[in-house]
């Protein structure tokens, strides 16, 4: 199957994986269970080759490929605790078009201290 194509009648989904080292991986697929198996066998993304996936935490049915890419990008910008909250209840967190301002809010970066010379 080529990039951006799903089987007819099968919508795209955003999924969240927990890796063995405790990190999280966010991706999209029309079949997250099949994609998880690919990641687990080392044939998924480069990130999951180095950080072996342990569990599929959550999936959210999105619909189209473009909408799934946008939702994935929104989730990837969030800190770990917000991603875990989303994993507890993906349907409970509205999409930006429905007024979810927390998902679009930029997370402030920590200020780095300059090393003294």
Kinemage of the C-alpha trace (Angstrom):
@kinemage 1
@onewidth
@group {chain A} dominant
@subgroup {mainchain}
@vectorlist {calphas} color= white
{ca unk a 1} P 0.000 0.000 0.000
{ca unk a 2} L 1.354 3.390 -0.944
{ca unk a 3} L 1.775 6.305 1.455
{ca unk a 4} L -1.478 8.187 2.013
{ca unk a 5} L -3.723 5.367 0.784
{ca unk a 6} L -6.043 3.348 2.969
{ca unk a 7} L -8.237 0.457 2.015
{ca unk a 8} L -11.707 1.610 0.970
{ca unk a 9} L -13.963 2.044 3.990
{ca unk a 10} L -11.045 1.976 6.417
{ca unk a 11} L -10.341 5.353 8.052
{ca unk a 12} L -6.950 6.576 9.236
{ca unk a 13} L -6.169 6.431 12.948
{ca unk a 14} L -3.659 8.111 15.232
{ca unk a 15} L -1.988 5.740 17.677
{ca unk a 16} L 0.328 5.987 20.678
{ca unk a 17} L 2.948 3.369 21.572
{ca unk a 18} L 4.925 2.947 24.785
{ca unk a 19} L 8.489 1.798 24.191
{ca unk a 20} L 10.628 -0.398 26.458
{ca unk a 21} L 12.690 2.587 27.622
{ca unk a 22} L 9.543 4.455 28.723
{ca unk a 23} L 9.378 6.828 25.758
{ca unk a 24} L 6.229 7.344 23.686
{ca unk a 25} L 5.836 7.120 19.913
{ca unk a 26} L 2.949 8.686 17.995
{ca unk a 27} L 2.037 7.580 14.478
{ca unk a 28} L -0.812 7.149 12.006
{ca unk a 29} L -2.119 4.081 10.198
{ca unk a 30} L -5.364 2.662 8.842
{ca unk a 31} L -4.588 -0.484 10.900
{ca unk a 32} L -2.714 0.365 14.154
{ca unk a 33} L -2.522 -3.280 15.316
{ca unk a 34} L -0.815 -4.302 12.079
{ca unk a 35} L 1.475 -1.262 12.275
{ca unk a 36} L 2.372 -2.121 15.892
{ca unk a 37} L 3.386 -5.613 14.736
{ca unk a 38} L 5.598 -4.026 12.053
{ca unk a 39} L 7.209 -1.728 14.632
{ca unk a 40} L 7.748 -4.668 17.018
{ca unk a 41} L 9.447 -6.716 14.295
{ca unk a 42} L 11.847 -3.852 13.512
{ca unk a 43} L 10.246 -2.991 10.158
{ca unk a 44} L 8.480 0.175 11.306
{ca unk a 45} L 9.928 3.632 11.768
{ca unk a 46} L 13.607 4.269 12.477
{ca unk a 47} L 12.715 5.447 16.007
{ca unk a 48} L 11.063 2.155 16.919
{ca unk a 49} L 14.025 0.183 15.613
{ca unk a 50} L 16.123 1.716 18.388
{ca unk a 51} L 13.326 2.023 20.980
{ca unk a 52} L 11.436 -1.284 20.870
{ca unk a 53} L 7.671 -0.806 21.253
{ca unk a 54} L 6.123 -2.518 24.253
{ca unk a 55} L 2.414 -1.689 24.091
{ca unk a 56} L -0.207 0.018 21.970
{ca unk a 57} L -1.664 2.543 24.435
{ca unk a 58} L -4.400 4.265 22.426
{ca unk a 59} L -5.953 4.789 19.008
{ca unk a 60} L -8.242 7.515 17.722
{ca unk a 61} L -10.191 7.155 14.485
{ca unk a 62} L -9.695 10.342 12.478
{ca unk a 63} L -10.923 9.712 8.947
{ca unk a 64} L -8.785 11.153 6.168
{ca unk a 65} L -5.023 10.977 5.763
{ca unk a 66} L -4.497 14.744 5.984
{ca unk a 67} L -6.592 15.065 9.133
{ca unk a 68} L -4.666 12.189 10.715
{ca unk a 69} L -1.343 13.880 9.902
{ca unk a 70} L -2.531 17.121 11.520
{ca unk a 71} L -3.759 15.327 14.658
{ca unk a 72} L -0.469 13.398 14.876
{ca unk a 73} L 1.493 16.664 14.657
{ca unk a 74} L -0.646 18.174 17.432
{ca unk a 75} L -0.029 15.213 19.718
{ca unk a 76} L 3.694 15.106 18.994
{ca unk a 77} L 4.003 18.709 20.214
{ca unk a 78} L 2.559 17.823 23.620
{ca unk a 79} L 4.526 16.822 26.722
{ca unk a 80} L 4.433 13.223 27.866
{ca unk a 81} L 1.781 13.754 30.559
{ca unk a 82} L -0.673 15.258 28.066
{ca unk a 83} L -0.101 12.352 25.691
{ca unk a 84} L -0.789 9.913 28.525
{ca unk a 85} L -3.980 11.824 29.412
{ca unk a 86} L -5.025 11.529 25.760
{ca unk a 87} L -4.280 7.788 25.904
{ca unk a 88} L -6.674 7.411 28.846
{ca unk a 89} L -9.555 8.934 26.883
{ca unk a 90} L -8.869 9.841 23.223
{ca unk a 91} L -12.524 10.651 22.559
{ca unk a 92} L -12.716 12.837 25.665
{ca unk a 93} L -10.248 15.370 24.299
{ca unk a 94} L -11.945 17.415 21.585
{ca unk a 95} L -10.210 18.211 18.338
{ca unk a 96} L -9.141 21.801 17.631
{ca unk a 97} L -12.179 22.472 15.433
{ca unk a 98} L -14.299 21.607 18.477
{ca unk a 99} L -12.472 24.100 20.704
{ca unk a 100} L -9.630 22.118 22.276
{ca unk a 101} L -7.284 24.957 23.064
{ca unk a 102} L -4.931 22.884 25.252
{ca unk a 103} L -3.962 20.703 22.305
{ca unk a 104} L -2.992 23.691 20.182
{ca unk a 105} L -1.294 25.625 22.965
{ca unk a 106} L 2.449 25.754 22.581
{ca unk a 107} L 4.342 24.363 25.528
{ca unk a 108} L 6.858 26.921 26.822
{ca unk a 109} L 10.432 25.807 26.530
{ca unk a 110} L 12.622 25.770 29.607
{ca unk a 111} L 15.106 28.587 29.734
{ca unk a 112} L 18.669 27.405 29.601
{ca unk a 113} L 21.205 28.920 31.877
{ca unk a 114} L 24.328 30.188 30.278
{ca unk a 115} L 27.560 28.675 31.443
{ca unk a 116} L 29.714 31.167 33.219
{ca unk a 117} L 33.149 31.655 31.824
